[in-house]
Each structure stands twice: as C-alpha cells, then as structure tokens.
C-alpha cells in the first residue's frame, strides 16, 4: 500500500522600482509518505515505511528594462521531483521472476536548484531571446540492478533485482538563442 499527503502554503510578492521589476516567492510544504511491504508468509508481519518532511522552496525573478525594446532577467527557483509509486513500492512487481522490480521505500526526493539569465530584445524587427541556465540536482534517482533484495537484504540464486537508488548530484549548463 501507498499513501501520500502533501500540505503547502504559497506566498508571492512583486513590485516595480523604476526600471527594475522584482518578484519573490516561497512555498512551504509538509509531506507525509507511508509505504507498506506486505507479509510474504504467515510468520512475518507487514512492514511500514514512513517519511515526514518539511521543505522550503524559494523563487526570485528580477527584470531590468534597458529601454522599451530590451530587457534582462535573472531567475532562481528550487523544485522537487518526488519518487513515483513504482520507485518506492517495496512489493515485487514483474512478469520475469529472475528480474523483478522492487521499489526502494528509503528513496529520497530529488531536489533541483535552477538559475537562469535571459536577454529579450528587438533588432530590426527581429525579436531575440538569449538565455543561459545552470541547474543542480541533488539526490538524483536512478535505476539500479543488484543481487541483494533492496528491502530485506537477502539474496536469491539467479535473481537480479531492478530497483532505484539516490546517487549524488548532477549539474547541467546550457544556453539557447531564439530569433523570430
């Protein structure tokens, strides 16, 4: 079984100061996740895995209007990608008994922080957008193959479990230019 409750509050504020427009926001979130590993035989009991978290997600955007045709923006945001039900379901699911998929109830959400700089302008009737971004993802969720059952820690001869694991951090840097 799987149960997830998420409660959140949002707040935003925007204001213009001459050529600057600033917007800041925050989301505070309380989440509770409960996953049940059903007993496999009469001698064992169901195992319940619970996680309660409180998270803070800020965002900020600043725009500077150079003139009526050109502006520069700077944006920051923090986001979350929660594990899917399949990724944390500790009950084996598979049509192939030698490679069952078993979710990892200890899997953490993946958090990302993004920073972007954007230029918007018009040159000779051509609208130009140029952007550069940087993103950092923490607790990256990836597939993982292992001969050890991810919940019980036991091994079975000839069985490789497909599961999920949090790996360190990943970074991406990029840019794009659009002319219309």
Secondary structure, 3 states (H helix, E strand, C coil): CEEEEEEEEEEEEEEEECCEEEEEEEEEEEEEEEEEECCCCCCCCCEEEEEEEEEEEEEEEEEEECCCCEEEEEEEEEEEECCCHHHHCCCCECCCCCCCECCCCCCCCEEEEEEEEEEEEEECCEEEEEEEEEEEEEEEEEEEEECECCCCCCECCCCCEEEEEEEEEEEEEEEEEEEC
